[in-house]
Amino acid sequence: MADFTRFRTLVFADPELQEQLWNELDRDAFVVLAVGLAAARGLQVTRTDVERALETGRLALLAR
Amino acid sequence: MSAELAGWIPVRAYWDGGRFMLDWCRVGDVRFSEPFFEQTVRRMVRRPFNAAFRVQTPIAVLDEMASRRPGLRPNGLIFHLSRSGSTLVSRMFAALPRTLAISEAPPIDAVLQAARTDPRVSDDDRIGWLRGLVSALGQPRAGDEERYVIKLDAWHTRDLELFERAFPGVPWAFVYRDPLEVLASHRGGMSYLMSTANAGPALDLDAAAAYRLEPDDYRARVLTRICSAVLAQRPERARLVAYPELPAAVWEQLAALFGMQLDERDVAAMEHAAHFDAKRPDRIFASDADEKRRVATTLEGAWLAPLRCAYAELERVRTSVAG
């Protein structure tokens, strides 16, 4: 999970990386893309990390 | 964090551990094409990116953002009695090119209600937050927006004075219809406005007290409160728009009030938008006014008297200004 936090920091610092991820609308494809983009930057982000972040964020945003 | 939030908008405002916070979504250049802000937000939340990289900030971040990138100044504010055509008005403005129309954004309501959770929140706090939110929501996204209209929730008329302090000189309109027809419409189904769970912002009542009232009585009190708040705010300075004046009043009166110069294509775009059901824009608009008037004639009770008085006064002001 620490690598997901680092990946998140990279995403917010890199508009092109952010755009690439934002444009992916399919959930499964997004997970694969995020894992791959993180790996390309030397980070070990797992599918579980991304799926957990997706579900936590979705519930939080819809709950309010 | 604020420097990284270009292309993001605040979509939720809420208390969290004693701090007033915002949730953000990245919207890019997406237009607010749905009738209500919340519908656009839900579309944005479905994007995996916004869920996976959820951003929370304290609301104070809005100050820095507004000073760094002030959004559009609102051309006008639209208040309403509910079920009176205000969504149509908002849709007609949204149909104009280079125009941003925000309709009933929940973060604005959350800011207005913030002091209910923490009484230490002052009017100055709410004004500062409101200005920051309106600036953040009014960021040009397609790049060419120059007009900005905000439609509020029905119960926000009680905060009219706060809006006038927050946005001095910004004109506002109040859209309404015969309140008996509005009551008839609300009889047809539960709404957020008329839920007794929301008796606090609607009437300063607790839910238990509200629940003890007859439903029509409760609804009539809510509508009376909305109208009374408008009448208390010297509506001669604003524009009162009655339902039968729609849709023409939008291009004939409101556009000028909001400082917009319309050409023939603009008017045609507004007329086109008015052909469709404002809340279900995939359907052609079909008037149900006759049915509402029929139900309205069946309403009776002493609780109607204050509402009838408020409506008569609104009509007196509207027709005297028009005349």
Interface residues (C-beta under 8 A of the other chain):
Chain A: R8 V11 F12 A13 Q18 L21 W22 E24 L25 D26 R27 F30 V31 A34 V50 A53 L54 E55 T56 G57 R58 A60 L61 L62 R64
Chain B: E4 V11 R12 Y14 D23 C25 R26 G28 R42 V45 R46 R47 P48 F49 N50 A51 A52 F53 R54 P106
